[in-house]
């Protein structure tokens, strides 16, 4: 009887010690799990940087520390700046079909369309704090230098086709000067005088090796980053259905060589609102067009059908890589 009691006591003691040990161990594991638990509801992964890529026919590698880190900054920025980057795709579906043929006609690489993306976010009515305007963000003096009319009533910096042709001429001139599209692009942002002076002062041959203000230094890498995302949107987390893109507009062209004293009445006579007239002819900067010299202007009048999104109708997709079904 005494032996049985002793055996039971020992068994209970061993069991109790095991439970205490288990509780202590479990407590440690729980504490460890709690300490390792994320403090946010979603996780953010850094984007892999490619070893190299080609832009406008020029190859760039990202093995040097500054090039890799600059590309890392811009690619991660566009990847996680979701709403803004998504909007770029939507606008590009309407704008790229207009500007790509002009770049081709002017003899420029198609990749330079991404310069417009960086300059204005494809907003042809954009105005910078420095008063650069339009899709390609021309300053008034530079716009005039490259053949754009800039007056109180007409400002062709806001004209998509004409400003694209002017930007093409600028970039072509800069390419002849610097021998690379990267140098031409940096001069578009920083100015040719600055790039030329810094190449001389810093005794550098490649504009990408220059020490420049942060905006200009980032400029080229921002174009590289947005090109990668535009060519591989799903890889960077952008899932776009065809119906999400802004549809290209159809227009009736009206050529005018006389004055228009009231653009609101002109719009009404062409069966569009004043707002619609100004939206698609943003180069009109007043409520009238004096046109004392009898110049020829072409107005884009949107067709009635193109003004509306119809249920079940999908817009024409400029690049099939952008969308998923």
Secondary structure, DSSP 8 states (H G I E B T S, - for coil): -HHHHHHHHHHHHHHHHHHHHHHHHHHHHHHHHHHHS-SSSS--------SEEEETTEEEE--SHHHHHHHHHHHHHHHH-HHHHHHHHHHHHHHHHHHHHHHHHTT--GGGHHHHHHHHTT-TT-B-TT--BTTTTB-HHHHHHTT--BSSSBBGGG-HHHHHHHHHHHHHHHHHHHSSHHHHHHHHHH-HHHHHHHHHHTT-SSGGGS---HHHHHHHHHHHHHHHHHH-TGGGT----GGGS-----EEEEEE-S-BS-HHHHHHHTTS-HHHHHHHTTTB-SS-B--TT---EEEEEE-TGGGS--TT-----S-GGG---
